Amino acid sequence: MSGMLNSVDQRTQLVGENRLELLLFKLNTTQIFAINVFKVKEILKVPKLTKLPGSHYHISGVASLRGESVPVIDLRGAIGMKAMGNDEEMNLIITEYNRTTQGFLVGQVQNIINTTWADIQPPPKTVGRHNYLTAITQVEVEPENSRIVEIIDVEKVLAEIIEYDISISEGVLDQELVNHMHGRRVLIVDDSSTARTQVRNTLEQLGLEVIEKSDGRQALNLLKQWCDEGKNINDEILLMITDAEMPEMDGYRLTHEIRTDPRMNDLFITLNTSLSGSFNDAMVAKVGCDRFISKFQPDLIVGVVQDRLAQII
């Protein structure tokens, strides 16, 4: 199954082109689910798992992979469905999110599709606020027969299992800058409501106001609206913090669109993403954002805000 994954170098060529690859799988139901291939390290049959007393009830155990202990999460149970049974087909998807490695128990692993973020849509509002999806798309499973694919909000799954600390470390805050933060606004762009909440709660500790958008297209439309109204972007917001992966328009394309519009090309942009790997540094240079930070690190978010503020006061 590991042969299903191309080399990292080949896959990273898609970044910045508003394209992505999705790994499709089932959870022993008829519904097809997906996660971004960039976050997948390995696909394998489930090895022997060691139970850990007192661990979260969605953690099925720990797998030892080449000397590394990897927690294994029952994905079906974690998104509110019946937990996987031992008698069902099970595979293990090893992923890297927010600088941590974890495995997800799934059913049948199907294939990888190459698509565009323009074809990825937010989940319908009628599914409610407590769903575990960041987006949906359609794939053709056979001629003239398409199926809806649900893209899992892995950040929400992990946040419910691993408690993220939003506290700011002692010594990080520059007290001379704190008084200049109150009332200033920051635009955060992320398709995961969990990720937006984490960043918002961090920024609000500084007295900053937050504007939230759930994809790059929404953010770009807002920025263009301000420009069309004759407003100075840098008077409206201190900076923008954007995810890389989002429906309709990803963060790299959003950054590119901003940089090519002379009305707002000096906006301070930070990419805040769960994607890992050295390719991010190259993409930062390619699309022209100011900073890149990996999720979720409150001290780094505060540092970015302070660096930006120090430039303008």
C-alpha positions in Angstrom: 0.0 0.0 0.0 2.9 2.4 0.6 3.5 2.3 -3.1 0.3 4.4 -3.5 2.2 7.4 -2.3 4.5 9.3 -4.6 7.7 10.9 -3.4 7.4 14.0 -1.4 9.2 16.0 -4.1 6.6 15.0 -6.7 3.7 15.8 -4.5 4.9 19.2 -3.4 4.9 20.3 -7.0 1.1 20.7 -6.6 1.5 23.3 -3.8 1.0 26.8 -5.0 -1.0 25.7 -8.0 -4.3 25.6 -6.1 -4.3 21.9 -6.5 -4.2 19.0 -4.1 -4.2 15.2 -3.9 -6.8 13.4 -1.7 -6.4 9.9 -0.2 -9.8 8.2 -0.4 -10.8 5.6 2.1 -13.9 4.1 3.8 -14.7 3.5 7.5 -16.5 0.2 6.7 -19.5 2.2 5.6 -20.7 3.1 2.1 -19.6 6.7 2.5 -16.2 7.8 1.1 -13.9 9.9 3.2 -10.6 11.7 2.4 -7.6 13.5 3.8 -4.9 15.5 2.1 -2.1 13.3 0.9 0.5 15.9 2.0 -0.2 14.9 5.6 0.1 11.2 5.0 3.5 9.5 5.7 2.6 5.9 5.3 -0.3 3.4 4.7 0.0 -0.1 6.2 -1.9 -3.0 7.6 -2.6 -2.6 11.3 0.4 -3.9 13.4 0.1 -5.1 17.0 -1.1 -2.3 19.2 -0.2 -1.8 22.8 -3.0 -0.6 25.1 -2.2 2.4 27.3 -4.2 2.5 30.6 -5.9 5.8 31.1 -5.5 7.0 27.5 -8.4 8.7 25.6 -11.2 6.3 24.7 -10.7 7.0 21.0 -7.0 5.9 21.1 -7.0 2.2 20.3 -3.3 1.8 21.4 0.2 2.5 20.4 2.0 1.1 17.4 5.8 0.7 17.4 7.1 1.7 14.0 10.8 1.6 13.4 11.5 2.5 17.0 8.9 5.3 17.2 5.8 5.0 19.4 2.8 6.2 17.4 -0.7 6.7 19.0 -3.4 5.1 16.9 -6.8 6.8 16.8 -10.1 5.0 15.9 -11.2 7.5 13.3 -14.7 6.2 12.9 -15.3 6.5 16.7 -13.6 9.9 16.8 -16.1 11.4 14.3 -19.1 10.2 16.2 -19.8 6.9 14.6 -19.7 3.4 16.1 -16.1 2.4 16.9 -14.3 0.0 14.6 -14.7 -3.7 15.4 -11.9 -6.2 15.5 -13.7 -8.3 12.9 -13.8 -5.5 10.3 -11.3 -4.7 7.6 -8.8 -2.3 9.1 -5.8 -0.3 7.7 -3.6 2.3 9.3 -2.9 5.7 7.8 0.2 7.3 9.5 -0.1 11.1 9.3 1.8 14.2 10.5 -0.2 17.1 11.8 1.0 20.1 13.8 4.5 18.6 14.3 3.1 15.3 15.7 2.8 11.8 14.2 -0.3 9.7 14.7 -2.1 6.8 13.0 -5.8 6.6 12.1 -7.6 3.3 11.9 -9.7 3.2 8.8 -11.4 0.6 6.7 -10.7 0.0 3.0 -8.1 2.4 1.5 -9.1 3.1 -2.1 -7.0 5.4 -4.2 -5.5 8.9 -4.6 -7.2 11.6 -6.7 -5.6 14.8 -8.1 -8.0 17.7 -8.0 -8.2 21.4 -7.6 -9.2 23.5 -4.6 -11.8 25.2 -6.8 -13.7 21.9 -6.9 -13.6 21.5 -3.1 -16.6 23.0 -1.4 -17.5 23.8 2.3 -19.9 21.3 3.9 -23.5 22.4 3.7 -24.6 24.6 6.6 -27.4 22.3 7.2 -25.0 19.7 8.6 -24.6 21.8 11.7 -21.6 23.3 13.5 -20.6 20.1 15.2 -19.7 18.1 12.1 -16.2 16.7 11.5 -15.8 17.9 7.9 -13.8 20.8 6.5 -15.1 20.3 3.0 -16.8 18.0 0.4 -16.1 17.2 -3.2 -17.4 14.8 -5.9 -15.4 12.1 -7.6 -16.3 9.9 -10.6 -16.3 6.3 -9.4 -17.3 5.1 -12.8 -18.5 6.7 -16.1 -21.5 9.0 -15.4 -21.6 8.0 -11.7 -20.1 10.4 -9.2 -20.0 10.2 -5.4 -19.7 12.8 -2.7 -16.4 12.6 -0.7 -16.3 14.0 2.8 -13.0 15.5 3.8 -12.2 15.0 7.5 -11.4 17.9 9.8 -8.4 16.2 11.4 -7.5 19.2 13.4 -10.9 19.0 15.2 -10.5 15.3 15.8 -7.0 15.9 17.3 -8.1 18.9 19.4 -10.8 16.7 21.1 -8.2 14.1 22.0 -5.1 16.2 22.6 -5.8 19.4 24.6 -4.1 22.3 23.0 -2.6 24.9 25.4 -3.3 28.5 24.3 -1.3 30.1 27.1 1.5 32.4 26.2 4.9 31.6 27.8 6.5 33.9 30.3 8.8 36.4 28.7 7.3 36.2 25.2 5.2 39.3 25.5 6.9 42.6 24.9 5.2 44.9 27.4 6.1 48.0 25.3 4.1 46.6 22.4 1.1 45.3 24.4 -0.6 48.7 24.7 -0.4 49.2 21.0 -2.3 46.0 20.3 -5.7 46.8 21.8 -8.3 47.5 19.2 -6.2 46.5 16.2 -7.7 43.8 13.9 -6.2 40.6 12.5 -7.8 38.6 9.6 -7.5 34.8 10.1 -8.4 32.5 7.3 -8.8 28.8 7.9 -11.4 26.2 6.8 -11.2 24.4 10.2 -13.3 26.1 12.8 -11.1 24.4 15.5 -8.0 26.0 14.0 -9.7 29.4 13.8 -10.8 29.1 17.5 -7.2 28.3 18.6 -5.8 31.3 16.8 -8.6 33.6 17.9 -8.3 32.7 21.5 -4.6 33.4 21.4 -5.0 36.8 19.7 -7.8 37.9 22.0 -5.5 37.5 25.0 -3.5 40.4 23.5 -6.6 42.7 23.1 -6.7 42.2 19.3 -9.9 41.9 17.4 -10.4 39.1 15.0 -12.1 38.8 11.6 -12.6 35.2 10.5 -13.0 33.8 7.0 -13.2 30.1 6.2 -11.5 30.0 2.8 -9.2 32.1 0.6 -11.9 33.2 -1.8 -13.9 34.8 1.1 -10.8 36.5 2.4 -9.9 37.9 -1.0 -13.4 39.2 -1.7 -13.3 41.1 1.6 -9.9 42.6 0.9 -11.0 43.6 -2.6 -14.2 45.1 -1.2 -12.1 47.3 1.1 -9.9 48.4 -1.8 -12.9 49.1 -4.0 -14.3 51.3 -1.2 -11.0 53.3 -1.2 -9.8 51.9 2.2 -6.2 51.3 3.0 -5.7 47.6 3.8 -3.1 48.3 6.4 -5.6 50.7 8.2 -8.2 47.9 8.3 -6.0 45.0 9.6 -2.6 44.7 11.2 -1.9 41.4 9.3 -3.5 38.3 7.9 -2.9 34.8 9.2 -3.9 32.1 6.7 -4.0 28.4 6.5 -2.4 26.8 3.4 -5.2 24.2 2.6 -8.7 25.6 2.1 -11.7 25.0 -0.2 -12.1 27.1 -3.4 -8.8 28.9 -2.9 -5.8 27.8 -0.9 -3.5 30.1 1.1 -0.7 30.0 -1.4 -3.1 31.2 -4.2 -4.6 33.8 -1.9 -1.1 35.2 -1.1 -0.3 35.3 -4.8 -3.5 37.2 -5.6 -2.8 39.7 -2.9 0.8 40.2 -4.0 -0.3 40.9 -7.6 -2.8 43.6 -6.7 -1.0 46.9 -6.2 -3.7 48.1 -3.9 -2.9 45.6 -1.2 0.4 44.0 -2.1 2.1 45.2 1.0 -0.2 43.4 3.4 1.7 41.4 6.0 0.9 37.7 5.5 1.7 34.8 7.7 1.0 31.2 6.6 0.0 29.1 9.6 -0.3 25.5 8.5 -0.3 21.9 9.8 1.7 20.9 6.7 5.2 19.9 7.5 8.4 19.7 5.5 11.1 21.8 4.1 9.1 22.6 1.0 7.1 25.1 3.0 10.2 27.4 3.1 10.4 27.3 -0.7 6.7 28.0 -1.1 7.0 31.0 1.2 9.6 32.5 -1.0 7.7 31.5 -4.2 4.4 33.1 -3.3 5.8 36.0 -1.3 4.4 35.7 2.2 6.2 37.3 5.1 6.3 34.5 7.6 5.6 30.7 7.9 4.7 29.1 11.2 3.5 25.6 11.8 0.4 24.9 13.9 -0.4 25.2 16.8 2.2 27.4 18.6 0.8 30.4 20.5 4.2 31.8 21.2 5.0 32.0 17.5 1.7 33.6 16.7 2.4 36.3 19.4 5.9 36.7 18.0 4.6 37.3 14.5 2.1 39.9 15.8 4.8 41.7 17.7 7.3 41.7 14.8 4.6 43.2 12.6 3.7 45.8 15.2 7.3 46.8 15.7 7.5 47.6 12.0 4.8 50.3 12.1 5.0 52.0 15.4 
